[in-house]
Amino acid sequence: MSIALSAEDISRALTRIAHEILERNHGSANVVLLGIPTRGAHLAARICEIMSKIEGTNIACGTLDITLHRDDLR
C-alpha cells in the first residue's frame, strides 16, 4: 500500500485552500463554511480552524444535512 499524501502534505494543502478562499473573498467578513456530513463536515472544520488562525477571528462554520435531497438512497 502506498500513501498518496502524508499528514504534512494534507496540512499544507488545507492551508493553501484556506488562503485561496480568503483571497477570493477579500477576507473572511462574508465567509461561512458548510460541510456535508460526515467527511465534508470534518474537512470544513479543519479549513475553518486554519482560516480563523490566519484572520485572527472566528469564521462561521457548520454542517448542511442533505439526506432528504439525495437521489441515491432508496
Secondary structure, DSSP 8 states (H G I E B T S, - for coil): ---SS-HHHHHHHHHHHHHHHHHHTTSSTT-EEEE-TTHHHHHHHHHHHHHHHHHTS--EEEE---GGG-SS--
